[in-house]
C-alpha cells in the first residue's frame, strides 16, 4: 500500500508469514496438493512489490524494537528499510526451497 510521510509517497509492505512451519507437507498433502506452487507464487509476488517501509505480522520479522527505538530519538528514516525487506524475503524463500528439496527427496507419508 502507499502511505504519505512528510509530503512524500512511500510504498509499505506488511508481510504476513511466508514461513514453512514444522509439519507442513508441501508436496504430498491430498487436501492441498498445490501448496508448494502457492508458496512459490507468493515469493514471486513479494519480490515484485516495491517496498520502502517494511512491516510484518510479528515485530521480529522486521526488527520492530530497534526501529522503534531509533524513531523515538528522532530518526525519521527508522522504518525505511527496502534492504531489510529484500533480505527477509530472500531468507524465507531460501528456507522454503531447502524444505521443499528435503521433502522431494523423502518418500511420501
C-alpha positions in Angstrom: 0.0 0.0 0.0 1.1 3.6 -0.4 1.5 5.9 2.6 2.2 9.6 2.9 5.0 10.7 5.2 6.3 14.3 5.2 4.7 15.0 1.8 6.4 12.0 0.2 4.6 8.9 -1.0 6.2 5.7 0.2 5.4 2.0 -0.6 4.7 0.0 2.6 4.5 -3.8 2.6 3.1 -5.8 5.6 4.4 -9.4 5.4 2.0 -12.0 6.8 4.2 -15.0 7.4 6.0 -16.7 4.5 7.3 -19.5 6.7 7.1 -23.2 6.3 6.0 -24.3 9.8 7.1 -27.7 11.1 4.8 -30.5 9.9 3.7 -28.7 6.7 3.6 -31.2 3.9 4.4 -29.1 0.9 4.1 -31.7 -1.9 2.2 -34.7 -0.6 -0.9 -33.2 1.1 -4.0 -34.5 -0.6 -6.1 -31.7 0.9 -3.7 -29.0 -0.6 -1.6 -30.5 -3.4 -0.7 -27.1 -4.8 0.8 -25.8 -1.6 4.4 -25.6 -2.9 3.2 -23.9 -6.1 1.3 -21.4 -4.0 4.3 -20.7 -1.8 6.5 -20.1 -4.9 3.9 -17.7 -6.3 3.7 -15.9 -3.0 7.5 -15.3 -3.1 7.3 -14.1 -6.7 4.7 -11.6 -5.6 6.6 -10.4 -2.6 9.7 -10.0 -4.6 7.8 -7.9 -7.2 6.5 -5.4 -4.7 8.1 -2.0 -4.3 9.0 -1.6 -0.7 10.2 1.5 1.3 8.6 0.7 4.6 8.8 -3.0 5.7 6.3 -4.2 8.3 5.2 -7.6 9.3 2.7 -9.7 11.3 5.3 -10.1 14.0 7.8 -7.5 15.1 10.8 -9.8 14.8 10.1 -10.1 11.1 11.2 -6.5 10.5 13.2 -5.6 13.6 10.5 -3.6 15.2 12.1 -2.8 18.6 15.4 -1.4 17.2 13.5 0.6 14.6 11.1 1.9 17.2 14.0 3.0 19.5 15.5 4.9 16.6 12.2 6.5 15.8 11.8 7.6 19.4 15.1 9.5 19.4 14.1 11.4 16.2 15.2 9.2 13.3 12.5 9.9 10.7 14.0 7.2 8.5 13.9 4.4 11.0 11.3 2.4 9.2 12.6 3.0 5.7 14.1 -0.4 5.0 14.0 -1.8 1.5 17.2 -3.8 2.0 15.8 -5.4 5.1 12.7 -6.3 3.2 14.6 -7.9 0.3 16.9 -9.8 2.7 13.9 -11.1 4.8 12.1 -12.3 1.7 15.3 -13.9 0.3 15.9 -15.7 3.6 12.3 -17.0 3.9 12.4 -18.1 0.2 15.7 -20.0 0.8 14.2 -21.7 3.9 11.2 -22.7 1.8 13.3 -24.0 -1.1 15.5 -26.0 1.4 12.5 -27.6 3.0 10.9 -28.3 -0.4 14.1 -30.1 -1.7 14.2 -32.1 1.5 10.6 -33.2 1.1 11.1 -34.0 -2.6 13.9 -36.4 -1.6 11.8 -38.1 1.1 9.2 -40.8 0.4 5.5 -39.7 0.7 3.9 -40.3 4.0 
